């Protein structure tokens, strides 16, 4: 017959840490502490299997459970030298749920169980006030949890009592007043349930255990499980444990502590305690707790015991622990131990130092730091001591913090910055023309656009703080002001942004600069040692490329050439190309662009010092390169030497209903092959020039938006022709690669055919997500917030790859692609490439590399290492 | 050892019709005719296997082939009583390719083979002019095809000869002049090849056979195979056949004929012939051919023989035959027989009459009519005798033809029509507000938009002729004119549209009205008997619904509720709903719409007389319901009792970058559940009202744009609540279904999860195609034409489902959906539902029904029947 009840206490436990499935997390951990010889209030755990049997058996206990519980109680009685139901020295229990995984606050708890009109006498002997207060709390909790008596009825009664006693706090009620309140509570209980409050402790215990089982299937627990993917048949264990009281007398107390400093990671015992207090008093902050080192003076023996215990726990769990303890009547009990939460800096320091101490190995250290946390270490942040009230909140589009004066146009941002001013660029949304202004600003704030809007993507690439989609912002460009509610700010006013939370503050917040310490570098080296995927960066400029190399990037996975089209006077040539009504005129305009592009690529190749560089040919629709205001159009007509009507007609003809799904990417080059021919020529000429200087460059030319192999085939032929001619003209000979983005669902679905023509795939998961979901990232802000509120989406699908839907396409394309081209290189260059969960997914489906914005390179390195440690290929 | 050569002639053939893989189509068919006892010029076929060996063996003949060819020639000599190379009575050959499937014009042919300076003497005896003309043709063809001598060199020589002879036509050259030309040709040959023209007929034959083999791998043949998916290793057979000459003398001639009238299907011998002529003369139209019945008088014996043959061929092939014959010196030879092309009317009549004659069975009759052809029978068409030159050509967006006067606005279309004028509505593009005008017009012409643009979809639904995306059209609304090149047309000018070809004509074309004869109905009944899929229609109005029922629809697969929102004054309530800034105001506005929607649904249910009706809840983004011009916005502000600024602000806030991927479909209802609640209530109240009148209605409520099961679950709960309440309030009890569109790729990818919550799936292949390809159908017109020109797309993916990409998603979703919900109903309601290839695909992947616009219902019925006959489930 199965064992239903597991005892723990007095230096022996039936269970241990690895029995979480049977005993739940809490039960297994209590057993483990006991086995380590650590003092824990004795008790016993009823297994999760009993819960399952309870439901299978019409809410009845299985045969034999009652006997096992009785026996376990005897053991506890022996360990505590108290008796359950003893009027002289009663043993009291807490009854708590405990599932395999933590479901905080979802299920029920009953404390002080075992108090009756008889047993209270034993407690009264110790402290009358404490005794009646415990009893009234028990009646309320039991009535609420076990019998479903309205919580408010009890609350109203105690409020009435306080009013009559003319006091403010519960703690000011006298023992007599509390005794009366117990009577009132018992009446409330009887009125609500039709029964007297049970005076049999055993009946109390059965009721509480059943209540915990039943709470496994309460509404909020069911919803929580559904949301977190926890199976309903796991069931919960029930932990019945001796009550200990830190508020019993002057040699009682309670505290919480960490085995190392959770803010800095420094290796010393760190915590707080309060004498004559219960756990919640430390947290509540009614009295100021003492530093843990004061306990050394106040109770040296207890402190010595505690010190031995914390060292033992850290050695045992091999991680920084967050512990809770209670001292009852001069005796120390440990109530909980668990891995402690910590800041990024602390996480890195603890992980590295624990390796140096020989406590853990490098692989374990890698797993100890959450990659996402590293972001804190790479950007300035708002001083945690800064106490501002946010004016509004947008999306945390690019991490870090920024302080500056409000400006409303890119031109002003540049002008003010030249005058030495720090500015925040405030726009409804940004466009490629704003790039210069964005670069000049400390941070960017937009009223529209999501996590992957233009502003967000560019800002992340620049490592610049950005808050996007702050919908409450009403910008009035003509008056150079913006309003949030009734607060109006004007050009030149100071504001502060927190790009990691989306908060916007009026005024100047104090900032903390990032610190990349030696420990950081050590951890990153270990990550590089164990990871199996390459890490590249998305970089369009030599500056970005250099920064990314400093952060450890091993190549460029995505260079977007279109940003180059806006620099200096190039836009004039671009517009000539767009206005051209013959192929010849178009070729002439492109010829003007060629030297610019060539020198761009030379700089980029140089910055990457021979590391691979993937260059994506022109992707955005042509209308992004033409002006849309009357004034700018007039200016353009002047520059082009044509009529304003001609400009307007062209701009109009380029308008599209859904530009995202329009004439862009390789579709442009199907219509105008000469555009890609020029770009291919510029790339090959740049490589030839550097080849002569001794660089060893293998250019990777990437064609965007392919949906059918015929598109790739058609353009590849043209590019190969140009490459051949350029190599011949330069008497050069080196290899180059031609590959494609996989960003249209159909490309993923037909990846086997496409792989035959491609040297590499790069998954463009931004567009792939947009098309697979049918979500325009520029518009989704308006409804995604409703989805989040209604829990219809767990996370932002533009930040973390949707593995179920979009991910299944990626997986399919990887398999299909490899089936026809086993040597194909596979990468990802969407925004998701810097998201740890996505990086793990990419490792698991077998990608060759991930590419992300420069500032996320360290995050991706660590995430890739973790994936490799957990699931080596 | 394999047999390489198959003889045919003199009433015996080694091969037969079912040996196409080995003998090619032509060879197998010639053998078949011989086996039927039909006179065919004797010859032999060298198998496709030899072609494969030829390539495998470095362009050498396999061992034994030469012997078999020699033996076959002997048999032909015996059959013809002529000798190959005989100077007195030479046997001459044609050498032709013949693959398994026809590859017209892709490979090479040599005629008159066997002529030399010796053998010509035998021919000269018959007719000197004919002899030299044949010889000079042979030298040219052999030089060109076998030796690669420039065709132009010979052409220049004959031009020179004609110039010197001062004549216009080749046929005016005298025998002597032709004899000289032969000499010149031989010199050209020698200059180009360095060799004398071969005087050994056997050498000629070997060269010609090898040339045919080689032509299997010429550039155009390779391209053709690639385009048509023909494997390169099939190879071609070579047919060596006795030359016969219809131009030999006065008792020679040639003709083409059909066993029934290919225009009407009437059952009589129909054709033309010319005496003393070659095949191409009949086609070329230099002389007017005679009717075939005249041959009865001219050559009664030959006619009788021909009559017996045509009857035998039709009986044998059990289909109307298109035959070619030649009479050489009073002897009849059949050169070819094949199934004849025919008009839709003829196809239907022939199929039905052949069943009645007992020649074929009903299933065969079903397969004999191309479903697409039926369209001709359902719409007016331009008289084939109308000889206009198209002004321009757009996309054939909705079939049929229309003649009317140009108007430029929907309002004018309605006004002119009320005055009794026939009008064509000319727009840049149409929007839902134009519906009334479209209904009033004879046809619609738009300058922008593809095959599935608003104009196209609505016009097809109305069965109205539409030409869309006529990009050459420059419309000037202010002047009420449009221009194509230099031609300007103004309001009131007559134009004609051919919606089946996309042609636009100036002036009034004559039209032919559709005729749905008794044979049509018979064929449709057989189709219904054999098909295994249901056929529904997409219909939004009782008129559409009734028409579709007349065409045989068995239910409504898609009723778009949004069109109803524009009728009468409803748009005011819709706009109130949109402007509402609280849920209460929104609910009030929706409350106003409820009775309208309810009565719409009552009418629709009535029109369908209890057949199933699937109603799609609101799909388009809200900005489609607000006005976009200043004038209209001012009008709206007046109606709403609010400021113009408020209207403008709202309209602005609804603007989206990519509305296709924006806040629409179920996403609207996630934000505003009250919209779907109102619609569900209207549907259920309508069903309750009719239920009381004895109708048996099972409403099918369809939720659009679902991408994740959570969306469906959330909305389904709300709809079920409304349904329960409505049934209770009406004391009614009947079942209803709630299902979803599968139109977002992610829905297809997660169909297993979605199917658990859905009673039915309806594949919305329009949107599914847009998102899977990343093609916006409203914008794709600008680049799809380049794709078509460059052969990067075989067909319009919005007309015929892309089975490789989009189809694989449909198939995946069907399998996944059935895996979790085996009883799920599966339909398609995209525009593709009326495309025969797509209907066959739907049958094969196991859909329950297809739904298409009313006018395509008969097409879908026939296509579904064909699919079921070919591949029964």
Interface residues (C-beta under 8 A of the other chain):
Chain A: X656 X657 X658 X659 X660 X661 X662 X663 X667 X670 X671 X705 X707 X708 X710 X711 X714 X743 X744 X745 X746 X749 X750 X767 X770 X771 X772 X773 X774 X775 X776 X778 X779 X780 X782 X783 X786 X787 X790 X791 X792 X793 X802 X804 X805 X806 X808 X809
Chain B: X656 X657 X658 X659 X660 X661 X662 X663 X667 X670 X671 X705 X707 X708 X710 X711 X714 X743 X744 X745 X746 X749 X750 X767 X770 X771 X772 X773 X774 X775 X776 X778 X779 X780 X782 X783 X786 X787 X790 X791 X792 X793 X802 X804 X805 X806 X808 X809
